[in-house]
Amino acid sequence: MPRVVEHIAFDTQLFKFNVGRIELTNDDSVALFKNPTIYDILKQAYSSGFRLIYVFYPVNLSSKASNDDSLPKLPELGTLVDLKTTLSCELRTLDKSLLCDRAFLKLGAGIRIRKHDILREPKLSNNLKKLAIASGYYSRFKIDSNIPSTGFEGLFEAWITNS
């Protein structure tokens, strides 16, 4: 199990407080609540000035901890703000025109999708920035009341700028 929290410079600069991450593996399920416990590691990080720590752990580690009543529950380590879910689907064939027709059917005719030409439009439009920020409205960065709105907006603006 990792003994320290890894500092995340980008998030720290963006949110204007110390942000870190700790990634647990399947092998950590045995060591999670032994000396030093995950609580000890997070308490040390908190006393070192971290205000936000992302804890990543596999789904099966979560279910092991939740099925053993003698172990503390992982969400009790802090506030559970987001639970990542990965969905997948096997695509046998892809009919791009049919996909576009179905995707934009409700929006009406006249919609044109084209690649962004950076030479014609070197700057991002305000509408595109607003759309990027709106896309994160239900993200953990908007939902978490400990993250200032300027940090949330800055994150999604940086995302679209770097895309």
C-alpha positions as CSV (number, residue, x, y, z in Angstrom):
1,M,0.0,0.0,0.0
2,P,1.3,3.5,-0.8
3,R,2.6,5.2,2.3
4,V,2.2,8.8,1.1
5,V,-0.2,10.8,-0.9
6,E,1.0,11.9,-4.3
7,H,0.8,15.7,-4.8
8,I,-1.1,16.8,-8.0
9,A,0.3,20.1,-9.1
10,F,-2.3,21.0,-11.8
11,D,-5.3,20.6,-9.5
12,T,-3.4,22.4,-6.7
13,Q,-2.8,25.4,-8.9
14,L,-6.3,25.3,-10.3
15,F,-8.2,25.0,-7.0
16,K,-5.7,27.1,-5.0
17,F,-5.3,24.5,-2.2
18,N,-3.2,21.3,-1.9
19,V,-4.7,18.3,-3.8
20,G,-3.3,14.8,-3.8
21,R,-4.1,11.2,-4.8
22,I,-3.6,7.8,-3.5
23,E,-4.2,4.7,-5.6
24,L,-4.9,1.4,-3.9
25,T,-4.6,-2.0,-5.6
26,N,-6.2,-5.4,-5.1
27,D,-3.2,-6.4,-3.0
28,D,-4.0,-3.5,-0.6
29,S,-7.2,-5.1,0.7
30,V,-5.3,-7.0,3.3
31,A,-3.1,-4.1,4.3
32,L,-5.8,-1.4,4.1
33,F,-6.6,-1.4,7.8
34,K,-3.2,-2.5,9.3
35,N,-0.5,-0.3,10.5
36,P,-0.3,2.3,9.0
37,T,-3.9,2.3,8.2
38,I,-5.4,4.3,5.3
39,Y,-6.8,6.6,8.1
40,D,-3.2,7.2,9.3
41,I,-2.0,8.0,5.8
42,L,-4.9,10.4,5.2
43,K,-4.6,12.1,8.6
44,Q,-0.9,12.7,7.9
45,A,-1.7,14.1,4.5
46,Y,-4.3,16.4,6.1
47,S,-1.9,17.6,8.8
48,S,0.6,18.3,5.9
49,G,-1.8,20.7,4.3
50,F,-3.8,18.6,1.8
51,R,-7.5,19.7,1.5
52,L,-8.6,17.3,-1.2
53,I,-7.4,13.7,-1.8
54,Y,-8.6,11.5,-4.5
55,V,-8.7,7.9,-3.3
56,F,-8.8,5.4,-6.2
57,Y,-9.5,1.8,-5.4
58,P,-10.8,-1.2,-7.4
59,V,-14.4,-2.2,-7.3
60,N,-13.6,-5.6,-5.7
61,L,-11.7,-3.9,-2.9
62,S,-14.7,-1.8,-2.2
63,S,-17.0,-4.8,-2.0
64,K,-14.6,-6.8,0.2
65,A,-14.5,-3.9,2.7
66,S,-18.3,-3.4,2.5
67,N,-19.0,-7.1,3.2
68,D,-16.7,-7.4,6.3
69,D,-18.5,-5.7,9.2
70,S,-15.2,-5.6,11.2
71,L,-13.7,-3.2,8.8
72,P,-14.4,0.5,8.5
73,K,-16.3,1.5,5.4
74,L,-14.2,3.2,2.7
75,P,-16.6,6.1,2.1
76,E,-16.2,7.0,5.8
77,L,-12.7,8.1,5.0
78,G,-14.2,11.4,3.8
79,T,-17.1,12.6,1.8
80,L,-17.9,10.4,-1.2
81,V,-18.5,13.0,-4.0
82,D,-18.2,10.8,-7.1
83,L,-18.4,7.2,-7.9
84,K,-16.9,6.4,-11.3
85,T,-18.7,4.0,-13.6
86,T,-17.3,2.7,-16.8
87,L,-19.7,1.4,-19.4
88,S,-18.7,-0.4,-22.5
89,C,-20.4,-1.8,-25.6
90,E,-19.1,-3.9,-28.4
91,L,-19.6,-2.3,-31.8
92,R,-19.8,-4.7,-34.6
93,T,-20.3,-2.1,-37.3
94,L,-20.5,1.6,-37.3
95,D,-22.7,3.5,-39.8
96,K,-21.5,7.0,-39.2
97,S,-24.2,8.7,-41.2
98,L,-26.9,6.8,-39.5
99,L,-25.4,7.6,-36.1
100,C,-25.3,11.3,-37.0
101,D,-28.8,11.2,-38.3
102,R,-30.1,9.7,-35.1
103,A,-28.0,11.9,-32.8
104,F,-29.3,15.1,-34.4
105,L,-32.8,14.1,-35.3
106,K,-34.4,16.0,-32.5
107,L,-32.3,19.1,-33.1
108,G,-33.6,19.6,-36.7
109,A,-32.0,20.1,-40.0
110,G,-29.2,22.4,-40.8
111,I,-26.7,21.1,-38.3
112,R,-23.2,20.7,-39.7
113,I,-20.4,18.9,-38.0
114,R,-16.9,19.9,-39.1
115,K,-13.3,19.8,-37.8
116,H,-12.1,22.9,-36.0
117,D,-9.8,24.9,-38.2
118,I,-7.3,26.5,-35.9
119,L,-5.9,28.8,-38.6
120,R,-9.4,30.3,-39.3
121,E,-10.4,30.4,-35.7
122,P,-7.2,30.5,-33.5
123,K,-9.1,31.5,-30.3
124,L,-11.9,29.6,-28.6
125,S,-15.3,31.2,-28.9
126,N,-17.1,32.2,-25.7
127,N,-19.9,29.9,-26.6
128,L,-17.6,26.9,-26.8
129,K,-16.1,27.8,-23.4
130,K,-19.7,28.1,-22.0
131,L,-20.6,24.7,-23.5
132,A,-17.5,23.1,-21.9
133,I,-18.4,24.6,-18.5
134,A,-22.0,23.5,-18.9
135,S,-20.8,19.9,-19.7
136,G,-19.4,19.7,-16.2
137,Y,-22.5,20.8,-14.3
138,Y,-23.1,17.4,-12.8
139,S,-19.4,16.6,-12.3
140,R,-17.8,16.0,-8.9
141,F,-16.0,19.3,-9.3
142,K,-19.3,21.2,-9.4
143,I,-21.1,19.1,-6.8
144,D,-18.3,19.2,-4.2
145,S,-19.0,22.3,-2.1
146,N,-15.3,22.4,-1.0
147,I,-14.2,23.3,-4.6
148,P,-14.7,27.0,-5.4
149,S,-16.7,27.7,-8.6
150,T,-13.7,29.4,-10.1
151,G,-11.8,26.1,-9.8
152,F,-14.6,24.2,-11.4
153,E,-14.9,26.6,-14.3
154,G,-11.2,26.8,-14.7
155,L,-10.9,23.1,-14.9
156,F,-13.5,22.8,-17.7
157,E,-12.1,25.8,-19.5
158,A,-8.6,24.3,-19.4
159,W,-10.1,21.0,-20.7
160,I,-11.6,22.6,-23.8
161,T,-8.5,24.8,-24.4
162,N,-6.2,21.8,-24.3
163,S,-8.5,19.7,-26.4
